[in-house]
Amino acid sequence: MAEHVYDSSDSCTGKNVAQEPLEYSIYSLLKKYQITITTAESATGGMIASTLINVPGISEFFTEGYVTYSNEAKVKMIHVAPETIDTYGVVSSETATDMASSAAKTAGTMAAVSVTGVAGPDGGTKECPVGLVFIGCYLNGKTVTERHLFSGNRMDVRKSAAESALLLLKKCIEKEYNGD
């Protein structure tokens, strides 16, 4: 996976204050606020967890990661409500929300990030095209979801989804604790 660099340039001067890989920036936030986290990944197949565990010391905050590729795994491993999948479809905001909150509850963590989508090259429909991804972020009882439509090949979609999930996680933590 490519290195994600978080650009913290000063918005007033445009000068670069510091650059650090996104996963290190997230680790700093987890450590600062003592947040435990898990992941629930479908289309990304563990890429988010893999990126996070590249950071030395992350084991203090990252408890486990779930790769719930099939609908059955989502229900069995993290206890997503079958009704959510049946009613809204597996690739939906509602399923991403349920995955994130259910994973956090199952793992006993304060936070979770989830991804569900169609990585391609097959499997897309008019209503649910290849590249459609929903990302969920659960933190302290609140869940935020984002809808993305990524282009490129299967690996491009997966990498974009993983990076977007990490960015959403960072944004959720900053908003919760800094009011940003």
Rosetta blueprint (number, residue, H / E / L):
1 M L
2 A L
3 E L
4 H L
5 V E
6 Y E
7 D E
8 S E
9 S E
10 D L
11 S L
12 C L
13 T L
14 G L
15 K L
16 N E
17 V E
18 A E
19 Q E
20 E E
21 P E
22 L H
23 E H
24 Y H
25 S H
26 I H
27 Y H
28 S H
29 L H
30 L H
31 K H
32 K H
33 Y H
34 Q L
35 I L
36 T L
37 I E
38 T E
39 T E
40 A E
41 E E
42 S L
43 A L
44 T L
45 G L
46 G L
47 M H
48 I H
49 A H
50 S H
51 T H
52 L H
53 I L
54 N L
55 V L
56 P L
57 G L
58 I H
59 S H
60 E H
61 F L
62 F E
63 T E
64 E E
65 G E
66 Y E
67 V E
68 T L
69 Y L
70 S L
71 N H
72 E H
73 A H
74 K H
75 V H
76 K H
77 M H
78 I H
79 H L
80 V L
81 A L
82 P H
83 E H
84 T H
85 I H
86 D H
87 T H
88 Y H
89 G L
90 V L
91 V L
92 S L
93 S H
94 E H
95 T H
96 A H
97 T H
98 D H
99 M H
100 A H
101 S H
102 S H
103 A H
104 A H
105 K H
106 T H
107 A H
108 G L
109 T L
110 M L
111 A E
112 A E
113 V E
114 S E
115 V E
116 T E
117 G E
118 V L
119 A L
120 G L
121 P L
122 D L
123 G L
124 G L
125 T L
126 K L
127 E L
128 C L
129 P L
130 V L
131 G L
132 L E
133 V E
134 F E
135 I E
136 G E
137 C E
138 Y E
139 L E
140 N L
141 G L
142 K E
143 T E
144 V E
145 T E
146 E E
147 R E
148 H E
149 L E
150 F L
151 S L
152 G L
153 N L
154 R H
155 M H
156 D H
157 V H
158 R H
159 K H
160 S H
161 A H
162 A H
163 E H
164 S H
165 A H
166 L H
167 L H
168 L H
169 L H
170 K H
171 K H
172 C H
173 I H
174 E H
175 K H
176 E H
177 Y H
178 N H
179 G L
180 D L
